[in-house]
């Protein structure tokens, strides 16, 4: 096995172990979230090694194609989660995040790797890496906000049904889930905004136009507007619960469309 295969196996094994420990903690009497966090952090380190090894192989930052961008987005999602102190105490969030990241890594590894190391002139702009990194960091924050929104919906239904059991008690409170989702959007929204701005600067330097209504650009704007609406509802109107969660679910659907959907349904300037 080469280094890439070893690092991929280690990454997926550690993320899988972290998810298993979190699920075990949900059903058991003993809280083992610290062990799960340690396994997730170890997986994060192996994942970083995998990205670095890929960069060495290509001789550049590995972010140009879908295979590499999915890997980085998954890494960023786990990195933000591990760095979020409040989230560390929740076995439910830990299980959900670990499983989502594990699925993303598996999906990314199944995508054919582009072995062509040469970059077209448009991708050599100084704005290219900044645009992609900030956009993917924004996506990572939105993924975590979506997971929290789903948890909020599940917890709310359990409480209304008066299903108070060990699993329900392991779920974060509605207030904790709402605050975590808000903090993730508060992180992801500025990053995504910066991604749009730097993308416009990149487009100007590469194609002579700041905005061309490319399908990816159009859906990026729609995604930005949905999360702007969430912040408006959450901050200015003080609305929580269903109104905010619906916007987070809609926003995540827009993220999927922006990141993957437009490449399957439309053709534009973007490679992914």
Order of alpha helices (4+ residues) and beta strands (2+ residues): alpha-alpha-alpha-alpha-alpha-alpha-alpha-alpha-alpha-alpha
